[in-house]
Structures are given as structure tokens and as C-alpha cells.
Amino acid sequence: MTASSGKATVLGGGAWGTALAQMLARGGLDVAIWARDAATVEAINRQRVNPRYLPDVPLDDRIVATTDMAKAMTGAQTVLAVTPAQTLRAVLPLGRPYLPPDVPLVLCAKGIEKGTGLFPSAVARETLGAVPLAALSGPSFAADVARGLPTAVTVASEDGDLAAKLAARLSGPGFRCYSSDDLAGVEAGGALKNVLAIAVGAASGAGLGASAQAALATRGFVELRRFATTLGARPGTLMGLSGLGDLMLTCASAQSRNFAYGVELGRGAPLEGLKLAEGVATAGIAARLARQHGIDAPIIAATAMLLEHRLTIGEAVETLLSRPLKTEDN
């Protein structure tokens, strides 16, 4: 694949932001990482490593980190917002004065805003107005991407031409982007798979066995597809990388923060100090949206109640198993 040229800006100096910056730099782009933490910025610039999030990955010399938003945004041809979904509303306005109207913003957070029930693209529209928007989602671990291991994701925009252009711009060695114009489907898949990964992790932590985990992931996917299509997604999108593919990865590896959180939840272990798991914040609002839209989503609802300590793992299992029998198509 031909190397790219130009500058990209990554908003967020965590593991995923650093990994995407490394991937873009490997493909030939100059990359600015904006981060709040001065110590992380200093380490990236002087030691060429992010010691807090990816300590074993030497960073490309094309990457420069800064706490100065204006400096980070100057000259950017693409901006990737890689901060958690619950912080987007606070971070995006900081970049608004420096974001030219024709520069696309690629949302890389997976979740639903707790207070409003909005997906990241809707939050971006409320805070930034009419800017070209896209979302990047799919089965990908930060450590794999940072090391250049083969990864495939989806880049979605309601503007199909923009999605195709961004997919070409963001693809690079070991990182393949497919384009889609189903933004709703890609965002819903990315958000809800995190909730389901907590459920599957909880089953693992509680020692319920691989059969229970497989059942939860499979029936959970039915809920994910039902939820997403009710909100306007195309069913086929959910069968792709940003739906089924991401769910498979997230429910099957301890590298997944959501699965790992669920394991500790199922074990009854202390949860304080665990790495951020977006599904924790998303579960409650996803369950609420399901109720509001009349979507049958018992696994999502049980996961939310489990996280809110309104249900034990044993009670959750009993509730799910005692539901009326139905055909598998429903």
C-alpha cells in the first residue's frame, strides 16, 4: 500500500489514541497527539514511549505530543477523537476554534452518553455544528494495532464518499479499513458489544462455563441487532466487523477491558481501580433506551442491574432462564 502524507491529529493520549497515532505514523503521516496529562506528553516526546498505557511499544519519530490544542490542530487534514464517550462533550469544544469546516472528524469512542442517550456522532453535532463526521469501529486491541499486527475495521459516515476517502486515508501497513454509510449501525454495534462483553465476562468469572458464555454472546447479538435496527441501522452492518466481529473479539479475550471487568464482577471481586470499561457507563442508558423504544433486551437489562447491584449473578441467570420459551428467530 502506498504511504500517505500530511498531518493527522489524535485527541487523546490513552492506549487507543497512542496506538492509532503509531499506526498513522507508520503509514507515513505526521501525527500530533493532544493529551491533558503533561507527564504523558513529556514521555512521548522525550522517551518515545507512552509509559502509562503502552510501555512496551517504541513510538515513531513522526509522532509529537502536546497539551496545546491549537498546536495539535494546526495543519491537520484529519482529526481523530479518541477520548472516552463520556468525555466527548467536554473535549470537543476545546478543539472547535481550531477545526476548519472542511476537515473531517473521526470518532473513535464506543458508547452512549449517559445523561442524554446520544451516540458520539450526535454529541459531536451538538457541540461542533456541521462538520464532516465519521466513526471508526471494529475488532481491534490497542496493543495489536500499535505493534502493527493485522487488523481490519470499519469507517462509517452518512456520506458514503467521505467514508471511502477516509478508509483509504487511514488504511496502512497491517491496518485495513472498510467503508460504510451506515453510521447508526456502526455506532450501535460498537457501543452495545461492550455491554454484552461484561455479561459474558461475568459468566466466566462466576464459573458458569463456556456453554453459558456462548449462549450469552449469541443471544446478546440478537439483542444488539434488534436494538440497532430499531434505531435505523441496516441488519447487514451488524453482521460485519463493527458488529459481530467486534463482539467476537471483545467477548473472547482478557485483553478486553469490558470482558475483564465482567470477570471481576462475576467473581465478586473489588472493582475499584480497574481499567476504564466503556460498557459500565453504557449499560444503564442502553437498558433505558431499550425500554423507551420497546426493544426486548433482557441480557442488556440484566447486565445493567448487575452493575447497579440490583441483581446478583445467580438471580440474573435465574431471570434469563425462566423467561418464556420462544423460537430462536425471535
C-alpha positions in Angstrom: 0.0 0.0 0.0 1.3 3.5 -0.9 2.4 5.6 2.1 0.2 8.6 2.9 1.4 12.1 3.5 0.2 15.1 5.5 -0.8 15.5 9.1 -3.4 13.9 11.4 -4.3 14.9 14.9 -5.3 12.5 17.6 -7.3 13.8 20.5 -6.5 11.6 23.4 -3.3 10.1 24.8 -4.5 6.8 26.1 -3.8 3.4 24.8 -6.2 3.6 21.8 -5.2 7.1 20.8 -1.5 6.2 21.0 -2.0 3.0 19.0 -3.8 4.9 16.3 -1.2 7.6 16.2 1.5 4.9 15.8 -0.5 3.2 13.0 -0.9 6.5 11.2 2.8 7.4 11.6 3.8 4.0 10.3 1.7 4.8 7.2 3.6 8.0 6.5 1.6 10.7 8.3 2.9 13.3 10.7 0.8 12.9 13.8 0.1 15.2 16.7 -1.3 13.7 19.9 -3.2 16.1 22.1 -3.4 15.0 25.8 -4.2 16.6 29.1 -1.5 14.8 31.1 1.8 16.7 30.8 3.8 13.7 32.1 2.5 11.5 29.2 3.2 14.3 26.7 6.8 14.6 28.1 7.4 10.9 28.0 6.1 10.6 24.4 8.3 13.4 23.2 11.5 12.6 25.1 11.4 8.9 25.7 9.4 7.9 22.6 7.0 5.8 24.6 3.7 6.1 26.4 4.8 4.6 29.8 1.3 4.6 31.3 -0.6 2.9 28.5 1.7 1.2 26.0 5.1 0.9 27.8 6.5 -1.8 25.5 5.9 0.0 22.2 8.6 2.4 20.9 6.9 5.2 19.1 7.6 6.5 15.6 9.5 9.8 15.3 6.7 11.3 13.3 4.6 11.5 16.5 4.7 14.7 18.5 2.6 15.1 21.7 1.3 18.4 23.1 -1.1 19.8 25.7 -1.7 22.8 23.4 -4.9 22.2 21.4 -4.1 25.0 18.9 -0.7 23.5 18.2 -2.1 20.0 17.9 -4.8 21.1 15.4 -2.8 23.4 13.2 -2.4 21.9 9.7 -4.4 18.8 10.4 -6.1 17.2 7.4 -7.9 14.6 9.6 -8.8 14.7 13.3 -9.4 11.5 15.3 -11.3 12.0 18.6 -10.1 9.1 20.8 -11.4 10.2 24.2 -14.0 8.1 26.1 -17.6 8.6 25.0 -18.5 10.1 28.4 -15.9 12.9 28.0 -16.5 13.9 24.3 -18.9 16.7 25.2 -16.2 18.3 27.3 -13.3 17.7 24.9 -14.7 18.6 21.5 -15.5 22.2 22.3 -11.8 22.7 23.2 -10.9 22.0 19.6 -13.8 23.8 17.9 -12.0 27.1 17.4 -9.1 25.3 15.6 -11.1 22.9 13.4 -11.5 24.1 9.8 -15.1 23.4 8.5 -13.8 21.0 5.8 -11.6 18.8 8.0 -13.3 15.5 8.9 -13.6 14.4 12.5 -13.4 10.7 13.0 -15.0 9.5 16.2 -13.2 6.5 17.8 -15.1 6.2 21.1 -17.6 3.4 21.6 -20.5 4.2 23.8 -23.7 6.1 24.6 -23.7 9.4 26.6 -25.2 8.6 30.0 -27.1 11.8 30.5 -28.6 12.2 27.1 -28.7 8.8 25.5 -26.9 10.2 22.4 -24.3 8.3 20.4 -20.9 10.1 19.8 -21.9 11.5 16.4 -25.0 13.2 17.9 -22.8 14.6 20.7 -20.4 15.9 18.0 -23.1 17.6 16.1 -24.5 19.3 19.2 -21.1 20.6 20.2 -19.4 21.3 16.9 -22.2 22.0 14.4 -22.0 21.0 10.8 -18.6 19.3 10.4 -17.8 16.2 8.3 -18.3 13.3 10.6 -17.3 9.7 10.6 -16.8 6.8 13.1 -14.1 4.2 13.2 -15.0 0.9 14.9 -14.3 -2.8 14.7 -12.4 -5.7 16.3 -9.2 -4.1 17.4 -7.0 -4.1 20.5 -4.7 -1.1 21.1 -1.6 -3.3 21.7 -2.1 -5.2 18.4 -2.6 -2.1 16.4 0.4 -0.4 18.0 2.6 -3.3 17.1 1.4 -3.5 13.5 -0.4 -6.8 13.8 -3.1 -7.4 11.1 -6.3 -5.6 11.9 -9.5 -4.7 10.0 -12.0 -2.1 11.0 -14.9 -0.1 9.6 -15.0 3.6 8.9 -18.6 4.9 8.6 -20.2 8.2 7.6 -23.6 9.1 6.4 -21.7 10.5 3.4 -20.5 7.3 1.7 -17.9 9.2 -0.4 -16.4 10.6 2.7 -16.3 7.2 4.4 -14.5 5.8 1.3 -11.9 8.6 1.3 -11.3 8.3 5.0 -11.0 4.5 4.7 -8.3 5.0 2.1 -6.5 7.7 4.1 -6.5 5.8 7.4 -5.5 2.4 6.0 -1.9 1.5 6.3 0.6 -1.4 6.8 -1.3 -4.0 8.8 -4.4 -1.8 9.2 -7.2 -2.3 6.7 -10.3 0.0 6.7 -13.6 -0.9 5.1 -16.1 1.9 4.4 -19.8 2.1 5.2 -22.5 4.7 5.0 -24.4 3.1 7.9 -23.2 5.4 10.7 -26.0 4.4 13.0 -25.3 0.7 12.7 -21.5 1.1 13.3 -22.0 3.2 16.4 -24.7 0.9 17.9 -22.5 -2.2 17.3 -19.5 -0.6 19.0 -21.5 0.6 22.0 -23.6 -2.4 22.7 -20.9 -5.1 22.3 -19.1 -3.6 25.3 -22.2 -4.2 27.5 -22.5 -7.8 26.2 -18.8 -8.4 26.9 -19.4 -7.5 30.5 -22.2 -10.1 30.7 -20.0 -12.8 29.1 -17.1 -11.9 31.4 -19.4 -12.1 34.4 -20.5 -15.6 33.4 -16.8 -16.6 33.1 -15.9 -15.1 36.4 -18.8 -16.8 38.1 -17.7 -20.2 36.7 -20.9 -20.8 34.7 -19.0 -22.5 31.9 -18.2 -22.0 28.2 -21.7 -23.1 27.2 -23.2 -20.2 29.1 -20.7 -17.7 27.7 -21.6 -18.9 24.1 -25.3 -18.6 24.8 -25.0 -15.1 26.2 -22.8 -13.9 23.3 -25.2 -15.4 20.7 -28.4 -14.2 22.3 -26.8 -10.9 23.2 -26.0 -10.4 19.5 -29.7 -10.9 18.7 -30.4 -8.0 21.2 -27.7 -5.9 19.7 -29.1 -6.4 16.2 -32.7 -5.8 17.4 -31.6 -2.6 19.2 -29.6 -1.2 16.3 -32.2 -1.8 13.6 -34.9 -0.2 15.7 -32.6 2.9 15.8 -32.2 2.9 12.0 -29.3 0.5 11.4 -29.2 -1.9 8.5 -29.1 -5.6 9.6 -26.2 -6.4 7.3 -24.0 -3.9 9.1 -24.3 -5.7 12.3 -23.1 -8.9 10.7 -19.8 -7.2 9.8 -16.7 -6.0 11.6 -18.3 -3.3 13.7 -21.0 -5.7 15.0 -20.4 -9.4 15.1 -16.7 -9.1 14.5 -16.2 -6.7 17.4 -18.5 -8.7 19.7 -16.5 -11.9 19.0 -13.2 -10.3 19.9 -14.5 -8.4 23.0 -16.2 -11.5 24.4 -13.3 -13.9 23.9 -10.1 -12.2 25.3 -8.9 -11.0 28.7 -7.3 -8.1 26.7 -10.8 -6.7 26.5 -11.4 -4.2 29.4 -15.1 -4.9 29.3 -14.7 -8.7 29.5 -12.1 -8.3 32.2 -14.3 -6.1 34.2 -17.1 -8.6 33.9 -14.9 -11.4 35.1 -14.1 -9.5 38.3 -17.8 -8.6 38.7 -18.7 -12.3 38.3 -16.1 -13.3 40.9 -17.4 -10.8 43.4 -14.0 -9.1 43.5 -13.5 -5.4 44.3 -14.0 -3.3 41.2 -12.2 -0.1 42.3 -9.1 0.7 40.3 -9.9 -1.5 37.3 -9.2 0.0 33.9 -11.9 2.0 32.3 -14.6 -0.2 30.7 -16.9 1.9 28.5 -19.7 -0.7 28.9 -20.1 0.1 32.5 -21.3 3.6 31.7 -23.2 2.4 28.6 -25.2 -0.4 30.2 -27.7 1.7 32.2 -28.5 4.1 29.4 -28.7 1.3 26.8 -31.2 -0.5 29.1 -33.2 2.7 29.4 -33.3 3.3 25.7 -34.4 -0.3 25.1 -37.4 0.3 27.5 -38.2 3.6 25.8 -38.3 2.1 22.4 -40.0 -1.1 23.4 -37.0 -3.3 22.5 -36.8 -6.7 24.1 -33.2 -6.8 25.5 -33.2 -8.9 28.7 -29.4 -9.5 28.7 -28.7 -5.8 28.4 -31.2 -5.1 31.2 -29.8 -7.8 33.5 -26.2 -6.5 32.9 -27.3 -3.0 33.9 -29.0 -4.3 37.0 -25.9 -6.4 37.9 -23.7 -3.4 37.6 -26.0 -1.3 39.7 -26.0 -4.1 42.4 -29.8 -4.6 42.0 -29.2 -8.2 40.9 -26.8 -10.9 41.8 -25.2 -13.1 39.1 -27.3 -16.0 40.3 -30.5 -14.0 40.2 -29.6 -12.8 36.7 -29.1 -16.3 35.4 -32.4 -17.4 37.0 -34.2 -14.4 35.5 -32.9 -15.2 32.0 -33.5 -18.9 32.1 -37.1 -18.5 33.4 -38.2 -16.3 30.6 -41.0 -17.8 28.4 -39.7 -20.1 25.7 -39.7 -18.8 22.1 -38.5 -19.7 18.7 -34.8 -18.8 18.1 -35.8 -16.4 15.3 -37.3 -14.0 17.9 
